[in-house]
């Protein structure tokens, strides 16, 4: 008997391509979401109709997942109770870690779990639901300056351009 | 050898390049200026042997490097690259020299720009737009010659320069227009706008005010 997963199409191929995980601990995903945007300051002046919206940079990307772990006898992927413990420990652990999701973080990205909730109910035995919110880790840079030395980048690329220029003369120009 | 076939064309291109280059330097540039002029003269009189000896690219680059040390003005180098953009080389060596000149000139201009101090974001944006147009033309010329390496180098250099200028512009104030109900002296304006009278001269200079006691009602100034 064929299953729905046997029907091939591009979005399903992507979805089945990677197993969602955080800090190497896998979980199943019921639904996922991503939120971001621009940080703005709206300047509104007295006696003027037109405001001025100042761009203050991108909002940090946040990812929300409704995930779950489910008990299945002789589950080849994980043992239900120990996996549940591993997952909440991974979510509570120090520092950033790799978040993998085939759609929202393909190949993995460095993120931190801001908060999560773990819900288990009487009606759903052997099923634990996790509501998780992650935020991209970004880079530790000064708020006032860039961490990369843009002057050095210009100098390096100017050096390379000059080297290329020196090698442009055709071979038959020389005796 | 193709050098003999291109004698006339090479003579024109190199002399025009060196003419524009020598115009880029002012008379008060000291020892470096003398060295710069000496190098230009040396290339002008010996370019044939330099090309056949394979030293021409190094000599030309050295000339641009000395120009940088001698504090040539950016406007002077703009004339140099504009001149090179207008060249329509036919021979292989001529085309290589034009392309080489463009690469050397734009890299020197980039080195000058990263040492510049800007007062406002508008100044930086003006520079960004100017350089973006210049690099667009240079890349187009490199693409026409099917010179992929030069094209890539110019693309990376342009990207890094624009990135640097964006970085520089971020903490700078914007130029804004202040509309006032009446005409005020520049000292009063400075106090009203910046809460200090120290910047009165800046207002006078920016707005080309004839008498500082009578400023225009609509003045341009930095936002902070």
Interface residues (C-beta under 8 A of the other chain):
Chain A: X144 X146 X150 X151 X153 X154 X155 X156 X157 X158 X159 X160 X161 X162 X164 X165 X166 X167 X168 X169 X170 X172 X173 X174 X175
Chain B: X1 X2 X3 X51 X52 X53 X54 X56 X57 X58 X61 X92 X93 X96 X97 X99 X100 X103 X104 X106 X107 X108 X110 X111 X113 X114 X147 X149 X150 X153 X154 X156 X157 X159 X160 X161 X163 X164 X167 X168 X171
